[in-house]
Amino acid sequence: MSAQARIGHGTSFQRSADGTAGGVFASLAGVMAISGPGLSRDAVDVTDMASSGGWREFAGGLKDPGEVSLDLEFDPDGPDVTSLLADIHEDTPGYYKIVFPDASEWGFPAFVTGYEPTAPLDDKMTASVTFKLSGQPAFIA
């Protein structure tokens, strides 16, 4: 195992109360897994008749900040349910952060695009939440 390998325990997902990067942040309760952001970039084909050796050539296109998804414990009476359900109705992005155990963080404006609770017969209730980022996320080491 690499001496640099770390586990995700201690990572938090935080929501800005006023939807801005400068707002007061509160951690969502019961977060079990965080995935993303899934950054990507388009590749634009710029091949022409004079492209060297018959090889396709590409230029960097637009960047997509991707999505972040969460799995969390579902508490129907909890304040996080109320906040996230309110966020799914907003037409402007809110602001969220993923804060890692070493205090580095991803901060990003995003829309809640999915909220799916699950209530199994013999296990804890959970919810999956999906956020679509809008604009450039900020990584602070």
Salt bridges, closest charged atoms under 4 A:
ASP45 OD2 - ARG56 NH1 2.65
ASP64 OD1 - LYS132 NZ 2.72
GLU73 OE2 - LYS124 NZ 3.66
ASP87 OD2 - ARG15 NE 2.79
ASP102 OD2 - ARG6 NH1 3.52
GLU105 OE2 - LYS97 NZ 3.81
